């Protein structure tokens, strides 16, 4: 433990894991002394199923932030101790539904008062620390979601892709890449709709000619990413149709394209920059938030009508440009 402390931030993950283990050991001892068959690692699944039951393994994994195999492992352990029931979904036999058994319900009911005391004691420790620890953890989690440790480290290593990416503005020979990259992205997450097809078939007419611009990222002779800057008025522009080919994602290319678009909008005298995205696209949404975008109601002038769920965000250019 002394070495871990000496290493400081280099061993942050190890230190957090040790802290987690120490807290869980204390709780595990409480369960054993109360003669309750329960493991601290089962808590998220048990608490979730207490609130909503039955649930599919995939739904549980998404809700508690665990992998599908991890939930399966926990479910298997709890089932062996008679705390869970498992059955196939009648609507889809490929899905397995989990729920608390009668014994599981009784065990959770017995533990609820203890959990309340544990929460009170945890709150006291956090207050005594003198820091808003939960807020700090949430901030770090958001940063990791936007750009993980791999992407942060690899970006500083010699020979990283990002050091060999070149950026271009639109020219007619790039039209096919604009269409191809966006078709690939839309097919992966949604579908190509009429408004998509209209813009992708003639970006010169609908984006460049009205005063916008389209940017492209090139890596080793291959166009791997694109983003459009659409003009709505002299004051208002929009980042749209941003896509990075799948094998080159999570390398900061999308973030660089977004920053280029922001700088271009500022240079054109824009006062605000919009983006229409989807909460389904967590990485993109987190990126925009990191860049300073905030959620707003749908702008009245926004004429596109997509079937896909859309959220609208805005960045005040004056906040980032002197």
N, C-alpha and C positions, 0 to 999 in steps of 0.2 A: 504493500500500500504506500510506503514511503517513496518508492520509485515512481509510482503513478502520480503522486502529488508533485514530485520534483519535475516530472515531464510536462506538467502544466497542460496547456491546450492541445499538445500533441497526443495526449492520452485522454482527451475529453470523453470519447465513447467508452473507453474502459472504465473510467471513473464513474460515469453515469450508470454503467452496468453493475458495478460493485455497489453503488448506492441502492439501486433497485433490488439487488439480491439481499442486502442487509434489511431493507424495509420488508421484503417478502418473508424473510426468515422470522422476523418478529411476529408477523401476522400468522404465519404457519404454526408457530408455537402456541398462539392464542387458540387457533382451531383445535389443536391436539389437546390442550388443557381443558377445552370445553367439550371434548370427546365428540367433535363433529368431523365427519369424513368429508373434507373439502380442501382443495389446494388453491393457493392464491392466484395461480395462473388461470384457473377456471373462472375467475370473477367476471371478466368482461362478457363472456358468453352467457353465464348464468344470469347476470343482471339484465342483459338484453332480452333473453327469453322470458324473464319475469315480466318485462314490459310488453313484449309482443311475441306471440307464439301461436302456431308454429312458424318457423322461418327456414328458408333454404340455406344451405351451407354458403353459397356464393353471397347471398344477402348479408349473412352474419359476418363474413370476411370483410366485406366493404364497410359495414357499420362499425366494426371494432378495429379496423386497420391491421388485420392479420392476413397472412396468405391462406389460400384455400387448403393446402396441406396442413398448415398449423391448426386451422379450425377442425379439420378431420381428426387430427391427433388428439386435440382436446375433447372432441365429441366422443371419441373411442374410449378415452379414459373415464369420462363422466358416465358413459353408458355401462361400462364394466362395474361401476359402483352404484348402478341403479338410479342415477340422477336424471338421465335423459331417455327419451323415447325417439325412435327414428322410423320414418315411413316414407314410401314413395309418393310423390305428388300425383294425384289422380289425373290432373290436366297435362302433366308432362312426366312420364315415368323415369326420365333421365335425371330429374331433380329429386334430391333427398331432403325431406322436411324434418326439422328437429324441434322438439318441445320438451319442457320439463316434465318428468314423471311425477307421480304423487309424492314420492320420497323426495324428489328434487324440489318440489314446491314447498314441502315442509322444511327442508334444510335451508332454503333461501329465506323463508319466513323467520326461521330461528336466528339467522345471521344478520338480518336487517338492522336490529338494534346495535349489534356489534359494529357493523359497517358505519353507522352514524357516529359512534364514538371514535372509530379510526379516523373518520373525516375530520372530526373536531380536533383531534390530536395532531393531524397533519397540518391543518390550518394554523394551529398554534406554532408549530415548527417554522412554517413559512413566515409568519408574522415576526417571530423572534429573529429570523435571518436578516430582517431589515431590507429585503428586496422583494419586488414583485416577480417571484420566480416563475409562476405560471405564465405570466405575460411574456417573460423572456423566452421560455420554452416555446410558446406559440410563435414568437417572432422567428426563432431559429428554424422551427418546422416549416414556416412559410418560405424561408430562404432556401432550405433544402429542396422543397417541392419545386421552386422556380429553377434552381440550379444546384444539383447535388454535388457531393464531394468529388466524385469522379470527374465531372465536368469542370469543376473549379481547379483541380490539380492538373489534369491533362492539358488544360488551357495554358498553363505556365511552363509546360515541358517543351524542350526543343523539338521541333518537327511536328508540333501539334497542327491539326488541320486548319485551325483558325488563323494561323500565321501565314497560310498559303491560300487564303480565300481572297479573291478579287471581286469587286462590285462594279456593276455597270448600270447605266440608265437604258431605257427602252430604245431599241431599234427594230426594224421590221423583221430581221432574221431571228429575233428572240420571241416572236409571237407564238411559235409552236411550243416553246418551253413554258410560257405563261399558261397556256391551255393544258399542257400535259401535267405539270406539277399540281395545278388546282384540281384537275380531274382525279388524279391519284389521291389527293387529300380528301376530296368530297366523297369518293367511292368508299374510302376507308371508314369515315365517320357518319356520313349522311347520304345524300343523293344529289345529283346535278339537277337543279331546278331551272325554270324558264329564265329567270333573271340572271342566273349564273351563266347559262348558255349564251345569252345575249351579249354579256360583257366579255366572256372568254373568246367568243367568235370574232369580236372586233374591238380589241382594247384601244387601238388608235382612236377610234371614233368616240368611245364612251369614257375613256380615261385621259389619254394624252392630249387630244385636241381641245377639250374644254378647259385645260390648264392644269391637269394632274401629271403624274409621272409614275413609271413602273421601274422597280429596281430588281436586279438579278445578282445572285451570288454564284461565282464560278470557282470550282475546285478542280485542279488538275485537268483543265480543259472541258470539264462537265458542268453544265448549269444545274445547280443542286437546290436553289431556293429562289423565291421571288416574293415581292410585296408591292402593292399598289398604293399610291397616294391620290385619292379622289377629291376633286374640288367641288364643294357645294356652293360656296360663295367666297368673296374676297377674304372673309374672316374665318370661314369654317372649312376644314379639310377632314378627310377620313382615311385611316389605314384600312385597306381591304385586300382580300384575296392573297393573304400571306400564306405561303406553303413552303415546306422544306421536305425534300425527298426522304423517305423513311430511314435509309441507311446512314444519313448524315444528320439526323436529329440529335438533340441533347449535346450539341457541340458549340452552342452560343450563336449559331448562324442566324436563327430567327430573331434573337435579341439585337444583333448587329443590324439586320434589315430594318427592324422597328426604329432603332436610333437614327439610322440614315433618313428614314421617312420623317421623323420628328424634326431633325435638323433642316431638312428640305422645306417642310411646312413653315418653320420659323423664318427661313430665308425668304420665303414667298410672302411674308407678312401676316401669316395666320395668327388668330388670337386663340383659337381652340381647335383641338384635334379629336375626332370621334373614332370609335371602333365598335363594330357589331360582332359579338362573339357568342359563344355558348358555354354555360357552366360545365357542360360535358367535357370541354377541352380545358382541363384543370391547369396544365402547364402553360397554355397560352394566356388564360385568365390571370394566373398568378404573375406572369411576366408583365402584363399590362398594369396590374396593380403596383408592381415594383417600380415601374416607370412613372407612376404618379396618376394613372387613370382612376377615376371613380365612377361607380354605377349611377346612371341617370334614367329618367323615363324616356321612352321612344321619342326622338325629335319629330316635330310635326311635319317637317319637310322630307322625312325619310320615306321614299316611295316604294322601295323593295318590300315584297311580302313573301318571306320564306316560310316554308312548312316547318323547318327545323327550329327548335326553341332558341330564342335569341335574347341576349342581354346587351344593353347599350352602355358604353362607357365614354368618359370625356376627360381630356387633359387640357388644362389652361396653359397655353404656351408661355404666357407672361411669367408663370411661376418658375420656369426653367431657363428662360432666355432673358438676359439683362435688357 
